[in-house]
């Protein structure tokens, strides 16, 4: 399972943390890995934490049913 947000949202969430500078590179790498591993993803860009959790649980239940 891959939990992601768009790059602008991630940068906004990180604020002035030192790791925010490396976000563009990390975002590209993690997206490429998720794609190559064919991972299901949950986009949290426009969701509250609770909404994101609900999305994640639903995706996990779908993945569990498919096995």
N, CA, C and O atoms as a printed pandas DataFrame, in Angstrom:
     atom_number atom_name residue_name chain_id  residue_number  x_coord  y_coord  z_coord
0              1         N          UNK        A               1    0.845   -1.164    0.000
1              2        CA          UNK        A               1    0.000    0.000    0.000
2              3         C          UNK        A               1    0.897    1.235    0.000
3              4         O          UNK        A               1    1.905    1.288    0.704
4              5         N          UNK        A               2    0.516    2.209   -0.790
5              6        CA          UNK        A               2    1.290    3.434   -0.939
6              7         C          UNK        A               2    0.395    4.616   -0.579
7              8         O          UNK        A               2   -0.629    4.843   -1.224
8              9         N          UNK        A               3    0.778    5.359    0.438
9             10        CA          UNK        A               3    0.026    6.541    0.867
10            11         C          UNK        A               3    0.775    7.757    0.331
11            12         O          UNK        A               3    1.958    7.945    0.615
12            13         N          UNK        A               4    0.074    8.579   -0.447
13            14        CA          UNK        A               4    0.725    9.695   -1.130
14            15         C          UNK        A               4   -0.157   10.938   -1.085
15            16         O          UNK        A               4   -1.364   10.861   -0.855
16            17         N          UNK        A               5    0.467   12.058   -1.307
17            18        CA          UNK        A               5   -0.227   13.333   -1.514
18            19         C          UNK        A               5    0.511   14.045   -2.637
19            20         O          UNK        A               5    1.651   13.705   -2.954
20            21         N          UNK        A               6   -0.140   15.030   -3.234
21            22        CA          UNK        A               6    0.571   15.760   -4.284
22            23         C          UNK        A               6    1.720   16.536   -3.653
23            24         O          UNK        A               6    1.715   16.822   -2.455
24            25         N          UNK        A               7    2.688   16.866   -4.470
25            26        CA          UNK        A               7    3.927   17.469   -3.962
26            27         C          UNK        A               7    3.687   18.783   -3.239
27            28         O          UNK        A               7    4.296   19.026   -2.197
28            29         N          UNK        A               8    2.816   19.637   -3.761
29            30        CA          UNK        A               8    2.542   20.926   -3.097
30            31         C          UNK        A               8    1.975   20.712   -1.697
31            32         O          UNK        A               8    2.338   21.419   -0.758
32            33         N          UNK        A               9    1.085   19.733   -1.566
33            34        CA          UNK        A               9    0.492   19.434   -0.258
34            35         C          UNK        A               9    1.549   18.932    0.707
35            36         O          UNK        A               9    1.574   19.337    1.869
36            37         N          UNK        A              10    2.416   18.058    0.238
37            38        CA          UNK        A              10    3.474   17.536    1.109
38            39         C          UNK        A              10    4.401   18.642    1.586
39            40         O          UNK        A              10    4.774   18.687    2.758
40            41         N          UNK        A              11    4.767   19.524    0.682
41            42        CA          UNK        A              11    5.638   20.637    1.063
42            43         C          UNK        A              11    4.950   21.533    2.082
43            44         O          UNK        A              11    5.576   21.984    3.041
44            45         N          UNK        A              12    3.669   21.790    1.876
45            46        CA          UNK        A              12    2.915   22.609    2.827
46            47         C          UNK        A              12    2.861   21.936    4.200
47            48         O          UNK        A              12    2.983   22.606    5.225
48            49         N          UNK        A              13    2.679   20.627    4.222
49            50        CA          UNK        A              13    2.597   19.890    5.487
50            51         C          UNK        A              13    3.938   19.865    6.210
51            52         O          UNK        A              13    3.981   19.915    7.439
52            53         N          UNK        A              14    5.014   19.790    5.469
53            54        CA          UNK        A              14    6.341   19.731    6.082
54            55         C          UNK        A              14    6.802   21.086    6.597
55            56         O          UNK        A              14    7.613   21.168    7.519
56            57         N          UNK        A              15    6.283   22.138    5.998
57            58        CA          UNK        A              15    6.651   23.473    6.452
58            59         C          UNK        A              15    8.124   23.752    6.334
59            60         O          UNK        A              15    8.708   23.623    5.257
60            61         N          UNK        A              16    8.723   24.133    7.429
61            62        CA          UNK        A              16   10.134   24.524    7.420
62            63         C          UNK        A              16   11.057   23.420    7.924
63            64         O          UNK        A              16   12.211   23.683    8.263
64            65         N          UNK        A              17   10.560   22.187    7.977
65            66        CA          UNK        A              17   11.425   21.087    8.410
66            67         C          UNK        A              17   12.583   20.931    7.424
67            68         O          UNK        A              17   12.435   21.205    6.233
68            69         N          UNK        A              18   13.705   20.501    7.918
69            70        CA          UNK        A              18   14.881   20.326    7.068
70            71         C          UNK        A              18   14.622   19.341    5.930
71            72         O          UNK        A              18   15.165   19.497    4.836
72            73         N          UNK        A              19   13.805   18.339    6.182
73            74        CA          UNK        A              19   13.555   17.319    5.162
74            75         C          UNK        A              19   12.692   17.843    4.019
75            76         O          UNK        A              19   12.602   17.187    2.982
76            77         N          UNK        A              20   12.063   18.985    4.172
77            78        CA          UNK        A              20   11.201   19.532    3.120
78            79         C          UNK        A              20   11.987   19.805    1.842
79            80         O          UNK        A              20   11.430   19.735    0.746
80            81         N          UNK        A              21   13.257   20.112    1.971
81            82        CA          UNK        A              21   14.082   20.389    0.783
82            83         C          UNK        A              21   14.244   19.162   -0.100
83            84         O          UNK        A              21   14.392   19.290   -1.315
84            85         N          UNK        A              22   14.218   17.980    0.494
85            86        CA          UNK        A              22   14.424   16.755   -0.278
86            87         C          UNK        A              22   13.117   16.156   -0.797
87            88         O          UNK        A              22   13.135   15.138   -1.489
88            89         N          UNK        A              23   11.993   16.774   -0.472
89            90        CA          UNK        A              23   10.706   16.221   -0.879
90            91         C          UNK        A              23   10.544   16.007   -2.377
91            92         O          UNK        A              23   10.058   14.947   -2.770
92            93         N          UNK        A              24   10.920   16.946   -3.235
93            94        CA          UNK        A              24   10.732   16.688   -4.673
94            95         C          UNK        A              24   11.440   15.415   -5.148
95            96         O          UNK        A              24   10.873   14.644   -5.923
96            97         N          UNK        A              25   12.648   15.197   -4.697
97            98        CA          UNK        A              25   13.391   13.996   -5.089
98            99         C          UNK        A              25   12.738   12.742   -4.498
99           100         O          UNK        A              25   12.566   11.739   -5.191
100          101         N          UNK        A              26   12.381   12.808   -3.224
101          102        CA          UNK        A              26   11.728   11.667   -2.581
102          103         C          UNK        A              26   10.418   11.322   -3.272
103          104         O          UNK        A              26   10.114   10.149   -3.490
104          105         N          UNK        A              27    9.644   12.347   -3.616
105          106        CA          UNK        A              27    8.336   12.154   -4.241
106          107         C          UNK        A              27    8.483   11.391   -5.553
107          108         O          UNK        A              27    7.721   10.463   -5.822
108          109         N          UNK        A              28    9.451   11.777   -6.359
109          110        CA          UNK        A              28    9.685   11.099   -7.639
110          111         C          UNK        A              28   10.106    9.651   -7.413
111          112         O          UNK        A              28    9.596    8.743   -8.069
112          113         N          UNK        A              29   11.027    9.438   -6.494
113          114        CA          UNK        A              29   11.537    8.087   -6.230
114          115         C          UNK        A              29   10.432    7.182   -5.699
115          116         O          UNK        A              29   10.254    6.067   -6.188
116          117         N          UNK        A              30    9.689    7.657   -4.697
117          118        CA          UNK        A              30    8.633    6.824   -4.115
118          119         C          UNK        A              30    7.522    6.535   -5.113
119          120         O          UNK        A              30    6.976    5.431   -5.120
120          121         N          UNK        A              31    7.180    7.490   -5.945
121          122        CA          UNK        A              31    6.160    7.243   -6.965
122          123         C          UNK        A              31    6.645    6.209   -7.973
123          124         O          UNK        A              31    5.874    5.343   -8.386
124          125         N          UNK        A              32    7.898    6.286   -8.369
125          126        CA          UNK        A              32    8.456    5.315   -9.307
126          127         C          UNK        A              32    8.478    3.913   -8.697
127          128         O          UNK        A              32    8.152    2.933   -9.368
128          129         N          UNK        A              33    8.862    3.822   -7.429
129          130        CA          UNK        A              33    8.869    2.521   -6.754
130          131         C          UNK        A              33    7.464    1.941   -6.645
131          132         O          UNK        A              33    7.255    0.757   -6.912
132          133         N          UNK        A              34    6.518    2.761   -6.260
133          134        CA          UNK        A              34    5.136    2.294   -6.127
134          135         C          UNK        A              34    4.598    1.793   -7.460
135          136         O          UNK        A              34    3.905    0.778   -7.523
136          137         N          UNK        A              35    4.926    2.516   -8.517
137          138        CA          UNK        A              35    4.466    2.113   -9.842
138          139         C          UNK        A              35    5.124    0.800  -10.273
139          140         O          UNK        A              35    4.450   -0.097  -10.778
140          141         N          UNK        A              36    6.427    0.692  -10.076
141          142        CA          UNK        A              36    7.123   -0.524  -10.498
142          143         C          UNK        A              36    6.709   -1.733   -9.666
143          144         O          UNK        A              36    6.743   -2.860  -10.158
144          145         N          UNK        A              37    6.320   -1.514   -8.418
145          146        CA          UNK        A              37    5.855   -2.610   -7.557
146          147         C          UNK        A              37    4.350   -2.847   -7.681
147          148         O          UNK        A              37    3.799   -3.753   -7.057
148          149         N          UNK        A              38    3.696   -2.017   -8.497
149          150        CA          UNK        A              38    2.254   -2.132   -8.727
150          151         C          UNK        A              38    1.463   -2.052   -7.416
151          152         O          UNK        A              38    0.555   -2.847   -7.175
152          153         N          UNK        A              39    1.824   -1.086   -6.584
153          154        CA          UNK        A              39    1.162   -0.926   -5.295
154          155         C          UNK        A              39   -0.146   -0.158   -5.434
155          156         O          UNK        A              39   -0.245    0.783   -6.222
156          157         N          UNK        A              40   -1.137   -0.564   -4.669
157          158        CA          UNK        A              40   -2.356    0.230   -4.569
158          159         C          UNK        A              40   -1.998    1.497   -3.814
159          160         O          UNK        A              40   -1.119    1.485   -2.952
160          161         N          UNK        A              41   -2.679    2.592   -4.136
161          162        CA          UNK        A              41   -2.330    3.845   -3.476
162          163         C          UNK        A              41   -3.559    4.550   -2.922
163          164         O          UNK        A              41   -4.681    4.374   -3.396
164          165         N          UNK        A              42   -3.300    5.350   -1.902
165          166        CA          UNK        A              42   -4.314    6.195   -1.291
166          167         C          UNK        A              42   -3.786    7.617   -1.334
167          168         O          UNK        A              42   -2.750    7.921   -0.742
168          169         N          UNK        A              43   -4.500    8.486   -2.035
169          170        CA          UNK        A              43   -4.091    9.886   -2.156
170          171         C          UNK        A              43   -4.737   10.675   -1.020
171          172         O          UNK        A              43   -5.961   10.712   -0.891
172          173         N          UNK        A              44   -3.905   11.299   -0.208
173          174        CA          UNK        A              44   -4.385   12.046    0.953
174          175         C          UNK        A              44   -4.341   13.557    0.739
175          176         O          UNK        A              44   -4.494   14.326    1.689
176          177         N          UNK        A              45   -4.134   13.980   -0.501
177          178        CA          UNK        A              45   -3.938   15.400   -0.806
178          179         C          UNK        A              45   -5.052   16.295   -0.274
179          180         O          UNK        A              45   -4.783   17.346    0.307
180          181         N          UNK        A              46   -6.283   15.886   -0.468
181          182        CA          UNK        A              46   -7.407   16.754   -0.088
182          183         C          UNK        A              46   -8.286   16.116    0.978
183          184         O          UNK        A              46   -9.478   16.407    1.065
184          185         N          UNK        A              47   -7.696   15.252    1.781
185          186        CA          UNK        A              47   -8.462   14.552    2.806
186          187         C          UNK        A              47   -7.999   14.944    4.206
187          188         O          UNK        A              47   -6.837   15.285    4.427
188          189         N          UNK        A              48   -8.924   14.887    5.125
189          190        CA          UNK        A              48   -8.557   15.043    6.534
190          191         C          UNK        A              48   -7.877   13.748    6.975
191          192         O          UNK        A              48   -7.978   12.740    6.275
192          193         N          UNK        A              49   -7.196   13.748    8.104
193          194        CA          UNK        A              49   -6.588   12.506    8.575
194          195         C          UNK        A              49   -7.604   11.366    8.731
195          196         O          UNK        A              49   -7.305   10.222    8.389
196          197         N          UNK        A              50   -8.782   11.669    9.236
197          198        CA          UNK        A              50   -9.807   10.620    9.391
198          199         C          UNK        A              50  -10.254   10.092    8.035
199          200         O          UNK        A              50  -10.386    8.881    7.859
200          201         N          UNK        A              51  -10.489   10.983    7.073
201          202        CA          UNK        A              51  -10.878   10.556    5.730
202          203         C          UNK        A              51   -9.786    9.700    5.092
203          204         O          UNK        A              51  -10.075    8.709    4.422
204          205         N          UNK        A              52   -8.555   10.084    5.302
205          206        CA          UNK        A              52   -7.433    9.312    4.757
206          207         C          UNK        A              52   -7.379    7.923    5.376
207          208         O          UNK        A              52   -7.137    6.940    4.676
208          209         N          UNK        A              53   -7.600    7.837    6.665
209          210        CA          UNK        A              53   -7.609    6.547    7.347
210          211         C          UNK        A              53   -8.723    5.659    6.809
211          212         O          UNK        A              53   -8.511    4.466    6.591
212          213         N          UNK        A              54   -9.895    6.222    6.595
213          214        CA          UNK        A              54  -11.022    5.461    6.041
214          215         C          UNK        A              54  -10.674    4.938    4.649
215          216         O          UNK        A              54  -10.937    3.777    4.335
216          217         N          UNK        A              55  -10.081    5.797    3.813
217          218        CA          UNK        A              55   -9.657    5.367    2.476
218          219         C          UNK        A              55   -8.671    4.208    2.569
219          220         O          UNK        A              55   -8.785    3.223    1.839
220          221         N          UNK        A              56   -7.701    4.333    3.474
221          222        CA          UNK        A              56   -6.685    3.307    3.633
222          223         C          UNK        A              56   -7.301    1.981    4.061
223          224         O          UNK        A              56   -6.967    0.933    3.509
224          225         N          UNK        A              57   -8.184    2.024    5.026
225          226        CA          UNK        A              57   -8.846    0.797    5.500
226          227         C          UNK        A              57   -9.650    0.150    4.371
227          228         O          UNK        A              57   -9.617   -1.069    4.207
228          229         N          UNK        A              58  -10.363    0.953    3.602
229          230        CA          UNK        A              58  -11.131    0.409    2.476
230          231         C          UNK        A              58  -10.211   -0.259    1.471
231          232         O          UNK        A              58  -10.508   -1.355    0.997
232          233         N          UNK        A              59   -9.102    0.381    1.140
233          234        CA          UNK        A              59   -8.155   -0.200    0.183
234          235         C          UNK        A              59   -7.555   -1.490    0.721
235          236         O          UNK        A              59   -7.383   -2.453   -0.026
236          237         N          UNK        A              60   -7.237   -1.518    2.006
237          238        CA          UNK        A              60   -6.684   -2.730    2.592
238          239         C          UNK        A              60   -7.699   -3.866    2.565
239          240         O          UNK        A              60   -7.334   -5.017    2.323
240          241         N          UNK        A              61   -8.957   -3.556    2.809
241          242        CA          UNK        A              61  -10.000   -4.585    2.750
242          243         C          UNK        A              61  -10.167   -5.107    1.330
243          244         O          UNK        A              61  -10.363   -6.306    1.136
244          245         N          UNK        A              62  -10.093   -4.229    0.337
245          246        CA          UNK        A              62  -10.196   -4.651   -1.062
246          247         C          UNK        A              62   -9.014   -5.560   -1.417
247          248         O          UNK        A              62   -9.191   -6.607   -2.039
248          249         N          UNK        A              63   -7.829   -5.153   -1.020
249          250        CA          UNK        A              63   -6.637   -5.942   -1.316
250          251         C          UNK        A              63   -6.716   -7.315   -0.633
251          252         O          UNK        A              63   -6.315   -8.324   -1.214
252          253         N          UNK        A              64   -7.226   -7.349    0.578
253          254        CA          UNK        A              64   -7.359   -8.607    1.322
254          255         C          UNK        A              64   -8.331   -9.543    0.619
255          256         O          UNK        A              64   -8.089  -10.748    0.545
256          257         N          UNK        A              65   -9.432   -8.998    0.102
257          258        CA          UNK        A              65  -10.438   -9.804   -0.578
258          259         C          UNK        A              65   -9.911  -10.383   -1.890
259          260         O          UNK        A              65  -10.347  -11.453   -2.316
260          261         N          UNK        A              66   -8.987   -9.687   -2.524
261          262        CA          UNK        A              66   -8.453  -10.127   -3.814
262          263         C          UNK        A              66   -7.398  -11.219   -3.680
263          264         O          UNK        A              66   -6.968  -11.781   -4.687
264          265         N          UNK        A              67   -6.977  -11.525   -2.470
265          266        CA          UNK        A              67   -5.950  -12.570   -2.296
266          267         C          UNK        A              67   -6.571  -13.879   -2.047
267          268         O          UNK        A              67   -5.867  -14.874   -1.877
